[in-house]
């Protein structure tokens, strides 16, 4: 199954982001982007890709330990940016980014120790993808519009293992489906 570890924003923050994305979608050229649906809004901590079913119990146990070793922390959405010359447009983060990076590092380590092929390690860049493009797109107007965006701050209290089911119908615009297959509380903030 195709898996990743994530932090999911609460519904109130998703609603704030939805208003911002609705405004972005009114900008010229917005139809040239593939906009991520609300169920796809998350902070990916570690992407595991296709994971053999027999590795999932060990991965889950290791993620549970990572969650229990990480205190709850404060996070919010703020600003935005792009990757790959406009191939990905994202909302950024503010708050305790070091705690978020630590949880990402622990989630990646959990995958490696469980035997998941993680590929090359990259420094974690907190982001929540709101749109993608198959080709380079000038997303500077969207990034500029996101500059002033901030959401309310929330307490990140859990680590989630998510299964991603890719579209199979061939229908244009179909979105992946996401399902939480494991949730673990973070340690109480001290």
SULWO-V820151 format. One line per field, one symbol per residue. ss: DSSP state (H for helix, E for strand, - for the rest). A space follows every 50 residues. Layout:
BEGIN
ss->???
END
This chain:
BEGIN
ss->-EEEEEE---HHHHHHHHHHHHHH-----HHH-EE--HHH--EEEEEEEE --HHHHHHHHHHHHHHHH--E-EEEEEEEEEEE----EEEEEEEE-HHHH HHHHHHHHHHHHH--------------EEEEE-------HHHHHHH---E ---EEE-EEEEEEEE-----------EEEEEEEEE-E---
END
